[in-house]
């Protein structure tokens, strides 16, 4: 045992109201190599502990004033790493067992056999060492897990930022291709968030709506410039190609897991409330709510932005046109919420995106 503990980790405190027992026990323990101090009662023991914490307390159960059980309870609350061995007289076995249930590490029946006591001290010291070692291991493990978790969260955030920057660059290049639309995709993304909040959409879904709005026209990558940038009206064949862009966009993005919740907007952003939209001719509530929200937003921004084939109209005229198409092209409930938002809010969003 001698090589396993430092001096502090081997120090013993003997607590007994009989001076002769204190003296015999302390001398016997010192003979076995254990540093030893003594206290005449429980309160004196607690006072001494405050100046030097022992590794093990050996305490008599029955003492005047606060007995050994009270001391045991105080030590286990205030100094849980200190082991406690109880001393009990013959016939007090039940009291000793009660002490074990209260947290005592062992008990010795009087008269005391010093060799037996030394063996008991050695056992509880080894148990104490293992418990403390395990606590230290658990603490280090918790710190390691926390550090690794923080590292992982940082890595995931960096990855997310990389994804977001890539998507922003892709969308910016698409907006730049349609020279007169400005930051259309960024703008409708912010518009869609504002209207979605007004509609009571759950906070956890707003991120997906924002991504869907941002990427809604990604399929136009597959539309030739001669059609996409044509200054006049498209003919029937050209319209057939143009109407393919929602499906093209969907197919481009469908294998990107984190974008899957946003794909409904990409695929359905030209579906009309009356069923006369494309690509599938969905109708009424058959058009997903996020797409019905975005349809109003997309139309609003399209009307209020210069296009190759016509000039922008005022916000007021756009509001009136959206109101006129309520129940046909647009969901009436979405239109009601849209028109309930102050025009100044839409102006502020537009001004912000034009500064980007």
Legacy VTK file of the C-alpha trace (Angstrom):
# vtk DataFile Version 3.0
C-alpha trace
ASCII
DATASET POLYDATA
POINTS 356 float
0.000 0.000 0.000
2.854 2.401 0.801
3.602 3.430 -2.779
-0.009 4.173 -3.739
-0.788 7.340 -1.843
0.787 10.697 -1.056
0.999 11.819 2.582
-2.262 13.783 2.305
-3.997 10.837 0.648
-3.061 8.591 3.590
-3.909 10.919 6.476
-6.359 9.538 9.031
-8.492 11.326 11.657
-9.647 9.376 14.721
-12.766 10.713 16.468
-13.635 9.212 19.879
-14.610 10.694 23.222
-12.333 8.230 25.112
-8.717 9.519 25.153
-7.277 6.037 25.618
-8.979 4.710 22.481
-7.849 7.730 20.477
-4.288 7.229 21.646
-4.194 3.471 20.954
-5.736 3.788 17.502
-3.488 6.674 16.456
-0.297 4.920 17.641
-1.331 1.706 15.915
-2.072 3.464 12.620
1.215 5.346 12.728
2.996 2.029 13.165
1.384 0.958 9.848
2.611 4.118 8.139
-0.534 6.249 8.296
-0.259 9.907 9.461
-2.890 10.412 12.140
-4.715 13.225 13.970
-7.397 12.959 16.660
-10.575 14.741 17.799
-12.611 14.247 20.983
-16.030 14.790 19.401
-17.846 15.441 16.152
-17.779 19.245 16.297
-14.046 19.313 17.053
-13.532 16.979 14.096
-15.356 19.354 11.732
-13.250 22.246 12.995
-10.011 20.326 12.362
-11.195 19.219 8.899
-11.425 22.860 7.822
-7.675 23.253 8.347
-6.521 19.854 7.061
-8.796 17.438 5.208
-8.069 13.768 6.031
-8.447 10.953 3.531
-10.250 8.753 6.103
-12.178 9.486 9.308
-12.504 6.729 11.906
-15.345 7.688 14.224
-17.096 6.125 17.187
-20.898 5.930 16.747
-21.889 6.774 20.321
-20.403 10.000 21.654
-21.783 12.775 23.862
-23.506 15.573 21.922
-23.589 15.024 18.193
-22.735 11.374 17.622
-20.875 9.585 14.878
-23.906 9.280 12.576
-24.352 13.061 12.582
-20.631 13.492 11.757
-20.957 10.936 8.950
-23.850 12.878 7.428
-21.969 16.190 7.629
-18.810 14.753 6.081
-20.619 13.066 3.187
-22.376 16.332 2.336
-19.412 18.681 2.738
-16.477 16.385 1.914
-17.816 13.526 -0.243
-14.321 12.295 -1.192
-13.429 11.573 2.437
-13.956 7.952 3.462
-15.535 7.124 6.847
-15.068 4.015 9.010
-17.403 3.654 12.003
-16.428 2.123 15.346
-19.192 0.276 17.168
-19.467 -1.798 20.330
-20.631 -5.435 20.411
-24.429 -5.459 20.193
-24.581 -2.302 18.050
-24.346 -4.128 14.744
-27.658 -2.704 13.519
-26.398 0.803 14.179
-23.307 0.031 12.102
-25.430 -1.302 9.266
-27.501 1.880 9.421
-24.282 3.850 9.046
-23.415 1.881 5.909
-26.754 2.832 4.381
-25.925 6.468 5.210
-22.651 6.301 3.263
-20.071 4.839 5.657
-17.349 2.896 3.867
-16.811 0.246 6.569
-17.290 -0.454 10.270
-15.131 -2.072 12.968
-16.517 -3.740 16.109
-14.823 -2.965 19.439
-12.546 -4.136 20.962
-10.372 -2.921 18.117
-7.775 -5.179 16.502
-5.198 -2.848 15.051
-4.228 -5.193 12.206
-7.877 -5.522 11.176
-8.269 -1.753 11.384
-5.178 -1.178 9.255
-6.485 -3.591 6.619
-9.841 -1.796 6.621
-8.111 1.569 6.204
-6.099 0.175 3.308
-9.256 -1.102 1.598
-11.186 2.152 1.912
-8.163 4.168 0.786
-7.884 2.032 -2.351
-11.632 2.376 -2.953
-11.356 6.128 -2.432
-8.448 6.333 -4.887
-10.414 4.499 -7.547
-13.503 6.642 -7.010
-11.504 9.876 -7.258
-9.623 8.554 -10.275
-12.934 7.707 -11.943
-14.322 11.161 -11.170
-11.239 12.776 -12.674
-11.565 10.563 -15.733
-15.252 11.444 -16.099
-14.457 15.138 -15.709
-11.708 14.978 -18.333
-14.025 12.989 -20.590
-16.768 15.610 -20.194
-14.289 18.362 -21.042
-13.059 16.375 -24.049
-16.617 15.748 -25.251
-17.448 19.435 -24.830
-14.316 20.451 -26.746
-15.018 17.943 -29.525
-18.651 19.047 -29.671
-17.604 22.680 -29.945
-15.083 21.776 -32.658
-17.766 19.840 -34.529
-20.273 22.695 -34.227
-17.653 25.128 -35.543
-16.855 22.800 -38.430
-20.548 22.386 -39.241
-21.053 26.145 -39.080
-18.089 26.679 -41.396
-19.515 24.077 -43.747
-22.935 25.753 -43.614
-21.326 29.128 -44.290
-19.501 27.602 -47.256
-22.775 26.172 -48.569
-24.525 29.508 -48.097
-21.733 31.438 -49.816
-21.745 28.965 -52.710
-25.512 29.274 -53.105
-25.333 33.065 -52.872
-22.645 33.159 -55.560
-24.636 30.809 -57.791
-27.800 32.860 -57.420
-25.910 36.139 -57.912
-24.494 34.826 -61.176
-28.005 33.889 -62.296
-29.380 37.327 -61.402
-26.453 38.934 -63.227
-27.361 36.920 -66.321
-30.788 38.591 -66.377
-29.278 42.045 -66.496
-32.280 44.127 -65.438
-33.595 42.042 -62.543
-31.031 43.298 -60.045
-30.883 41.202 -56.853
-34.211 39.535 -57.659
-33.488 36.243 -55.891
-32.101 37.905 -52.772
-35.023 40.320 -52.706
-37.787 37.718 -53.070
-36.068 35.642 -50.368
-36.367 38.555 -47.929
-39.889 39.390 -49.125
-40.914 35.744 -48.621
-39.570 35.704 -45.076
-41.572 38.806 -44.189
-44.818 37.455 -45.613
-44.228 33.998 -44.101
-43.883 35.540 -40.641
-47.119 37.455 -41.243
-48.770 34.158 -42.192
-47.658 32.570 -38.913
-45.207 30.102 -40.434
-43.145 28.309 -37.768
-39.720 29.770 -37.109
-37.956 26.489 -37.863
-39.436 26.521 -41.393
-38.372 30.051 -42.298
-34.855 28.918 -43.207
-36.222 26.470 -45.775
-38.563 29.083 -47.231
-35.678 31.506 -47.545
-33.567 28.918 -49.361
-36.444 27.925 -51.662
-37.108 31.555 -52.538
-33.430 32.218 -53.124
-33.104 29.235 -55.469
-36.537 29.338 -57.137
-35.185 30.279 -60.575
-32.070 28.099 -60.546
-33.577 26.078 -63.386
-33.149 29.050 -65.701
-29.555 27.914 -66.004
-30.958 25.472 -68.543
-32.822 28.118 -70.565
-30.946 29.584 -73.591
-30.090 33.306 -73.468
-32.023 33.950 -76.668
-35.192 32.967 -74.779
-34.361 34.190 -71.281
-33.203 37.624 -72.452
-35.584 38.079 -75.385
-36.888 41.677 -75.354
-40.234 40.762 -76.915
-42.941 38.198 -76.260
-42.062 34.516 -76.403
-43.645 32.287 -79.017
-45.294 28.990 -78.123
-42.149 26.893 -78.586
-40.132 29.324 -76.508
-42.768 29.240 -73.758
-42.576 25.458 -73.685
-38.871 25.700 -72.962
-39.324 28.501 -70.414
-41.979 26.521 -68.532
-39.471 23.744 -68.001
-37.313 25.789 -65.644
-39.091 24.736 -62.390
-38.500 21.065 -63.184
-34.948 21.735 -64.332
-34.250 23.514 -61.028
-35.840 20.700 -59.050
-33.702 18.094 -60.804
-30.544 20.128 -60.205
-31.166 20.329 -56.451
-33.063 17.137 -55.599
-29.984 15.174 -54.494
-28.788 17.842 -52.035
-30.203 16.622 -48.717
-30.243 19.898 -46.802
-32.184 21.600 -49.622
-34.934 18.975 -49.913
-37.446 20.878 -47.694
-37.058 23.930 -49.963
-37.658 22.106 -53.251
-41.437 22.596 -53.166
-40.967 26.295 -53.863
-38.499 25.593 -56.677
-40.875 23.138 -58.364
-44.230 24.841 -57.684
-43.547 28.575 -57.784
-45.552 28.984 -61.013
-48.578 26.943 -59.906
-51.709 29.139 -59.723
-54.509 29.006 -57.187
-57.075 28.428 -59.963
-55.113 25.503 -61.428
-53.933 27.327 -64.569
-50.264 27.401 -63.643
-47.412 25.034 -64.445
-45.721 22.532 -64.511
-48.459 20.295 -63.003
-51.560 22.498 -62.973
-52.044 22.150 -59.211
-55.100 23.912 -57.799
-56.230 25.561 -54.540
-54.705 24.025 -51.435
-53.184 21.380 -53.682
-50.510 24.016 -54.219
-48.252 23.847 -51.116
-48.676 26.832 -48.796
-45.040 27.940 -49.112
-45.446 28.031 -52.881
-48.703 30.001 -52.603
-46.875 32.522 -50.423
-43.969 32.744 -52.819
-46.203 33.101 -55.887
-47.514 36.436 -54.560
-44.008 37.609 -53.671
-42.502 36.616 -57.010
-45.282 38.341 -58.948
-44.922 41.465 -56.816
-41.187 41.747 -57.439
-41.560 40.902 -61.132
-44.118 43.679 -61.592
-42.047 46.267 -59.710
-38.744 45.508 -61.514
-37.728 46.434 -65.056
-37.711 43.449 -67.421
-36.407 43.126 -71.009
-39.985 43.146 -72.327
-41.483 45.952 -70.161
-40.869 48.661 -67.555
-41.594 48.304 -63.840
-44.883 49.519 -62.387
-45.357 51.296 -59.045
-45.908 49.449 -55.786
-49.436 50.834 -55.612
-50.320 49.457 -59.043
-48.728 46.131 -58.128
-50.839 45.955 -54.951
-53.990 46.599 -56.987
-53.052 43.952 -59.561
-52.408 41.357 -56.856
-55.734 42.216 -55.240
-57.462 41.859 -58.637
-55.977 38.374 -59.110
-56.951 37.179 -55.622
-58.878 33.926 -55.956
-57.588 33.240 -59.471
-53.812 33.390 -59.648
-53.325 33.947 -55.922
-54.600 32.438 -52.667
-57.032 35.017 -51.131
-55.707 34.410 -47.585
-52.129 35.023 -48.707
-53.187 38.176 -50.569
-54.989 39.453 -47.462
-51.862 39.016 -45.328
-49.657 40.527 -48.033
-51.809 43.646 -48.325
-51.935 43.932 -44.540
-48.220 44.699 -44.411
-47.365 48.395 -44.637
-45.973 49.427 -48.056
-43.046 51.078 -46.310
-41.819 47.675 -45.167
-41.637 46.442 -48.764
-39.854 49.664 -49.770
-37.308 49.176 -46.960
-36.553 45.614 -48.029
-36.132 46.699 -51.632
-33.819 49.567 -50.680
-31.731 47.197 -48.576
-31.252 44.660 -51.363
-30.364 47.370 -53.881
-27.502 48.386 -51.579
-26.052 44.848 -51.539
LINES 1 357
356 0 1 2 3 4 5 6 7 8 9 10 11 12 13 14 15 16 17 18 19 20 21 22 23 24 25 26 27 28 29 30 31 32 33 34 35 36 37 38 39 40 41 42 43 44 45 46 47 48 49 50 51 52 53 54 55 56 57 58 59 60 61 62 63 64 65 66 67 68 69 70 71 72 73 74 75 76 77 78 79 80 81 82 83 84 85 86 87 88 89 90 91 92 93 94 95 96 97 98 99 100 101 102 103 104 105 106 107 108 109 110 111 112 113 114 115 116 117 118 119 120 121 122 123 124 125 126 127 128 129 130 131 132 133 134 135 136 137 138 139 140 141 142 143 144 145 146 147 148 149 150 151 152 153 154 155 156 157 158 159 160 161 162 163 164 165 166 167 168 169 170 171 172 173 174 175 176 177 178 179 180 181 182 183 184 185 186 187 188 189 190 191 192 193 194 195 196 197 198 199 200 201 202 203 204 205 206 207 208 209 210 211 212 213 214 215 216 217 218 219 220 221 222 223 224 225 226 227 228 229 230 231 232 233 234 235 236 237 238 239 240 241 242 243 244 245 246 247 248 249 250 251 252 253 254 255 256 257 258 259 260 261 262 263 264 265 266 267 268 269 270 271 272 273 274 275 276 277 278 279 280 281 282 283 284 285 286 287 288 289 290 291 292 293 294 295 296 297 298 299 300 301 302 303 304 305 306 307 308 309 310 311 312 313 314 315 316 317 318 319 320 321 322 323 324 325 326 327 328 329 330 331 332 333 334 335 336 337 338 339 340 341 342 343 344 345 346 347 348 349 350 351 352 353 354 355
